[in-house]
């Protein structure tokens, strides 16, 4: 498992100094200090490198859920980085709750096709391709040059791919995606401690918020089972 991903070119000023100090604390096995320094770094600059390294520090501190959440954040910013994907999958192996519904072929293909660029890049590329396709197609209707039509159609196809990427990321980075961050969490039949216990899940399990009610959340875990949990027992991955 790669320990540190250092991209100083993306960090300047106070962020660069904090990032270097955090990395030094990590190398010295002061993982709690490293997490605090990475937290401070993120106040200035949110990059895949900082989330990835903080995820490593959480993992070393045996906080699997917090590590997975950070690896997911890092992946959304640097989806082509192999170290990020490796560490995410590596951390998932340490969860108590094993996924009873492994990712299907279609899902894996969709992820591979639509995550070449990160969400911000995908949105920008989609806009550029839309205007370029419209420009070339308008040129064809005005000038009747076959080359303009071919170029316009190719750009239109690329635009639909980029649009698919935008919609894929919209689901993959939903603010309703959460990770369990407590050692054991009881799912209840209703929003209160007096309700029946449905199941117990554990640190690192990824779930989705279905409903919010004051201090309680209705979450759905892989496999379709749902239950109510207190806020603070799960951590939203994306804002």
Phi, psi and omega in degrees: 000120180298135187277308187228142173243109186249115179235076185293338181297337181270356185237131181227161175061223182302325181298319180296318179294315179296320180296317179296318179294321178296316179296322178295319178296321178298313181298332179272009179065024173264076192289324179295318177296319180299318180299316180299318180290324175294323176302316180293322178299320182292342175292335181259325188206124179254105180233163177301322183298316183291315179297319180299312181293322177294323175300319177298318179295318177298318181298316179295332177274008177067032173253085187295317181298313179297324178295314180298319178300317180290323177295324177294320178296317179297319179298321180293337178265332180224068188295341181267359182284118184291325180297319179297311181297321180296311182293326176299310180293325179296314180296323181298335180290344183267002178286144176292317183275114179273144182288116179278351179233081182299155182300131181279170182299315181299319179295318180295319179295316179300316179297319180293320184286320191260004181241029176293322176249156177282172186304315181295318178296319181298319179296316180297315181295321179298317179296314181297317180294324179299312182290324178293317178298316179297321180296313181292320179292322175296321177298323179296315181294335179275318187254342179061035175269125184299326181297324178294323178294315181298315180296320180296319180292321177296317178295325178295320177297318178295324178298316180294327174295315179296322178295321176298322177296318179300314181289326177298312181294329179300322177282321184289337180244030180299140176294352179273354178282128182226163176231136176292131184236015175244155183304317178217139184227128180268127172272130183244160183286345180207172184280069179179154181292344182279349182280157183299142175282130181263311183198167175242133176237172191225172183311129175100349180290133178267138184214182181224136177285130178256324183208148177240136178214100181053245183268013183235150178232137170266116182245153175245128181259165178306135184104348175099348180290139180230162178188166182268139178221158177285146172296147183097344177269344174233153182244122175298136182277317183240148181270000000 
